[in-house]
């Protein structure tokens, strides 16, 4: 467990923007996060609508 935490800490420490090359374009992670959250909401809403009993 501590090995994974130390590896994660090292990854975070070395992933600073100062070390990125000038020609590399990295997309903003919030764009993908919002997209994934929206798709997840659509899927969960679809399943929730299918599970409700029909109204009489």
MMTF fields as JSON, N, C-alpha, C and O atoms, coordinates in Angstrom:
{
  "mmtfVersion": "1.0.0",
  "mmtfProducer": "UNKNOWN",
  "numBonds": 223,
  "numAtoms": 224,
  "numGroups": 56,
  "numChains": 1,
  "numModels": 1,
  "chainsPerModel": [1],
  "groupsPerChain": [56],
  "chainIdList": ["A"],
  "bondAtomList": [4, 2, 8, 6, 12, 10, 16, 14, 20, 18, 24, 22, 28, 26, 32, 30, 36, 34, 40, 38, 44, 42, 48, 46, 52, 50, 56, 54, 60, 58, 64, 62, 68, 66, 72, 70, 76, 74, 80, 78, 84, 82, 88, 86, 92, 90, 96, 94, 100, 98, 104, 102, 108, 106, 112, 110, 116, 114, 120, 118, 124, 122, 128, 126, 132, 130, 136, 134, 140, 138, 144, 142, 148, 146, 152, 150, 156, 154, 160, 158, 164, 162, 168, 166, 172, 170, 176, 174, 180, 178, 184, 182, 188, 186, 192, 190, 196, 194, 200, 198, 204, 202, 208, 206, 212, 210, 216, 214, 220, 218],
  "bondOrderList": [1, 1, 1, 1, 1, 1, 1, 1, 1, 1, 1, 1, 1, 1, 1, 1, 1, 1, 1, 1, 1, 1, 1, 1, 1, 1, 1, 1, 1, 1, 1, 1, 1, 1, 1, 1, 1, 1, 1, 1, 1, 1, 1, 1, 1, 1, 1, 1, 1, 1, 1, 1, 1, 1, 1],
  "groupList": [{"groupName": "UNK", "atomNameList": ["N", "CA", "C", "O"], "elementList": ["N", "C", "C", "O"], "formalChargeList": [0, 0, 0, 0], "bondAtomList": [1, 0, 2, 1, 3, 2], "bondOrderList": [1, 1, 2], "singleLetterCode": "X", "chemCompType": "L-PEPTIDE LINKING"}],
  "groupTypeList": [0, 0, 0, 0, 0, 0, 0, 0, 0, 0, 0, 0, 0, 0, 0, 0, 0, 0, 0, 0, 0, 0, 0, 0, 0, 0, 0, 0, 0, 0, 0, 0, 0, 0, 0, 0, 0, 0, 0, 0, 0, 0, 0, 0, 0, 0, 0, 0, 0, 0, 0, 0, 0, 0, 0, 0],
  "groupIdList": [1, 2, 3, 4, 5, 6, 7, 8, 9, 10, 11, 12, 13, 14, 15, 16, 17, 18, 19, 20, 21, 22, 23, 24, 25, 26, 27, 28, 29, 30, 31, 32, 33, 34, 35, 36, 37, 38, 39, 40, 41, 42, 43, 44, 45, 46, 47, 48, 49, 50, 51, 52, 53, 54, 55, 56],
  "secStructList": [7, 2, 2, 2, 2, 2, 2, 2, 2, 2, 2, 2, 2, 2, 7, 7, 4, 4, 4, 1, 7, 6, 6, 7, 7, 7, 7, 7, 2, 2, 2, 2, 2, 2, 2, 2, 2, 2, 2, 2, 2, 2, 2, 2, 2, 2, 2, 2, 2, 2, 2, 1, 7, 7, 7, 7],
  "xCoordList": [0.829, 0.0, 0.873, 0.595, 1.918, 2.79, 3.577, 3.961, 3.814, 4.528, 3.686, 4.201, 2.395, 1.513, 1.398, 1.39, 1.307, 1.205, 2.474, 2.407, 3.626, 4.871, 5.039, 5.557, 4.602, 4.671, 3.727, 4.072, 2.545, 1.601, 2.157, 2.021, 2.772, 3.384, 4.5, 4.626, 5.314, 6.384, 5.821, 6.361, 4.743, 4.109, 3.58, 3.743, 2.955, 2.422, 3.566, 3.454, 4.653, 5.768, 6.441, 6.893, 6.514, 7.201, 6.28, 6.75, 4.993, 4.047, 3.756, 2.616, 4.77, 4.562, 4.551, 5.223, 3.807, 3.745, 5.086, 5.289, 6.004, 7.308, 8.109, 9.0, 7.817, 8.576, 7.984, 8.586, 6.832, 6.205, 6.949, 7.423, 7.052, 7.721, 6.818, 5.598, 7.395, 6.65, 5.687, 4.677, 5.96, 5.132, 4.001, 3.228, 3.887, 2.881, 1.609, 1.635, 0.489, -0.796, -1.528, -1.813, -1.829, -2.505, -3.904, -4.049, -4.954, -6.317, -6.622, -6.04, -7.522, -7.93, -8.705, -9.661, -8.334, -9.012, -10.459, -11.241, -10.829, -12.214, -13.178, -14.338, -12.716, -13.582, -13.993, -15.169, -13.026, -13.323, -14.169, -15.061, -13.902, -14.671, -16.129, -17.016, -16.388, -17.768, -18.467, -19.645, -17.749, -18.326, -18.679, -19.764, -17.768, -18.015, -19.172, -19.977, -19.261, -20.363, -21.703, -22.7, -21.735, -22.961, -23.392, -24.574, -22.44, -22.767, -23.245, -24.181, -22.619, -23.036, -24.463, -25.258, -24.785, -26.133, -27.172, -28.272, -26.817, -27.746, -27.987, -29.123, -26.946, -27.079, -27.903, -28.808, -27.592, -28.343, -29.804, -30.696, -30.057, -31.426, -32.197, -33.39, -31.528, -32.169, -32.575, -33.694, -31.671, -31.983, -33.047, -33.883, -33.02, -34.027, -35.412, -36.406, -35.485, -36.774, -37.324, -38.539, -36.46, -36.909, -37.365, -38.186, -36.863, -37.171, -38.464, -38.989, -38.989, -40.206, -41.403, -41.504, -42.317, -43.522, -44.415, -44.422, -45.157, -46.043, -47.141, -47.697, -47.438, -48.478, -49.845, -50.02, -50.803, -52.148, -53.1, -54.28],
  "yCoordList": [-1.187, 0.0, 1.251, 2.203, 1.253, 2.415, 2.577, 3.69, 1.492, 1.574, 2.324, 3.152, 2.029, 2.73, 4.204, 5.059, 4.504, 5.908, 6.672, 7.818, 6.052, 6.74, 6.905, 7.923, 5.907, 6.038, 7.142, 7.909, 7.223, 8.276, 9.648, 10.608, 9.738, 10.996, 11.43, 12.613, 10.474, 10.794, 11.244, 12.152, 10.611, 10.999, 12.424, 13.21, 12.749, 14.107, 15.124, 16.222, 14.766, 15.688, 15.98, 17.102, 14.996, 15.191, 15.645, 15.901, 15.749, 16.145, 17.636, 18.058, 18.416, 19.86, 20.44, 19.91, 21.51, 22.116, 22.645, 22.779, 22.949, 23.477, 22.432, 22.788, 21.166, 20.118, 19.746, 18.959, 20.287, 19.966, 20.677, 21.799, 20.032, 20.668, 21.746, 21.685, 22.709, 23.87, 23.523, 24.208, 22.477, 22.164, 21.194, 20.874, 20.721, 19.723, 20.397, 21.237, 20.019, 20.559, 19.509, 18.415, 19.837, 18.919, 19.449, 20.58, 18.652, 19.142, 19.3, 18.62, 20.189, 20.442, 19.23, 18.803, 18.667, 17.472, 17.718, 16.771, 18.957, 19.224, 19.024, 18.676, 19.24, 19.007, 17.539, 17.223, 16.657, 15.227, 14.822, 13.983, 15.402, 15.082, 15.474, 14.71, 16.65, 17.081, 16.218, 15.894, 15.843, 14.971, 13.612, 13.088, 13.038, 11.733, 11.814, 10.887, 12.9, 13.08, 13.178, 12.623, 13.874, 13.973, 12.639, 12.297, 11.879, 10.564, 9.625, 8.853, 9.681, 8.854, 9.208, 8.318, 10.493, 10.921, 10.438, 10.038, 10.477, 9.978, 8.481, 8.02, 7.737, 6.279, 5.951, 5.118, 6.605, 6.34, 6.776, 6.101, 7.88, 8.318, 7.355, 7.136, 6.782, 5.798, 4.561, 4.068, 4.059, 2.873, 3.162, 2.306, 4.358, 4.709, 4.813, 4.427, 5.323, 5.434, 4.063, 3.865, 3.14, 1.794, 0.989, 0.084, 1.286, 0.518, 0.957, 0.219, 2.127, 2.61, 1.818, 1.537, 1.449, 0.73, 1.658, 2.87, 1.102, 1.941, 2.574, 1.941, 3.822, 4.539, 4.197, 4.113, 4.003, 3.626, 4.795, 4.668],
  "zCoordList": [0.0, 0.0, 0.0, -0.729, 0.807, 0.864, -0.427, -0.785, -1.117, -2.385, -3.412, -4.162, -3.44, -4.375, -4.026, -4.912, -2.723, -2.311, -2.651, -3.097, -2.447, -2.764, -4.267, -4.725, -5.044, -6.497, -6.973, -7.872, -6.377, -6.728, -6.347, -7.106, -5.19, -4.762, -5.692, -6.007, -6.136, -7.068, -8.411, -9.043, -8.84, -10.102, -10.018, -10.952, -8.912, -8.727, -8.654, -9.199, -7.987, -7.834, -9.173, -9.403, -10.05, -11.319, -12.443, -13.552, -12.188, -13.226, -13.195, -13.391, -12.953, -12.898, -14.311, -15.196, -14.535, -15.868, -16.357, -17.564, -15.445, -15.852, -16.616, -17.387, -16.421, -17.098, -18.456, -19.187, -18.807, -20.091, -21.208, -21.029, -22.352, -23.486, -24.068, -23.914, -24.72, -25.198, -26.325, -26.483, -27.123, -28.262, -27.981, -28.884, -26.754, -26.418, -25.943, -25.043, -26.559, -26.16, -25.326, -25.813, -24.087, -23.184, -22.921, -22.456, -23.21, -22.986, -21.5, -20.655, -21.206, -19.834, -19.305, -19.952, -18.17, -17.674, -17.258, -17.184, -16.988, -16.581, -17.739, -17.519, -18.98, -20.129, -20.201, -20.381, -20.061, -20.104, -18.899, -19.026, -17.743, -16.541, -16.681, -16.298, -17.223, -17.435, -18.474, -18.323, -19.526, -20.539, -19.942, -20.192, -19.153, -18.535, -17.543, -17.457, -16.803, -15.86, -16.588, -16.124, -17.717, -18.494, -19.075, -19.037, -19.615, -20.172, -19.072, -19.283, -17.907, -16.781, -16.352, -16.052, -16.321, -15.974, -16.969, -16.588, -18.25, -19.261, -19.11, -19.222, -18.862, -18.711, -17.469, -17.525, -16.345, -15.117, -15.253, -14.739, -15.929, -16.153, -17.028, -16.817, -18.001, -18.877, -18.08, -18.226, -17.24, -16.439, -15.387, -15.098, -14.816, -13.81, -14.448, -13.832, -15.658, -16.338, -16.713, -16.728, -17.008, -17.379, -16.173, -16.324, -14.987, -13.792, -13.109, -12.276, -13.434, -12.795, -13.287, -14.482, -12.39, -12.829, -13.657, -13.437, -14.594, -15.418, -14.569, -13.672, -14.87, -14.135, -14.712, -15.928, -13.822, -14.268, -14.145, -14.474]
}
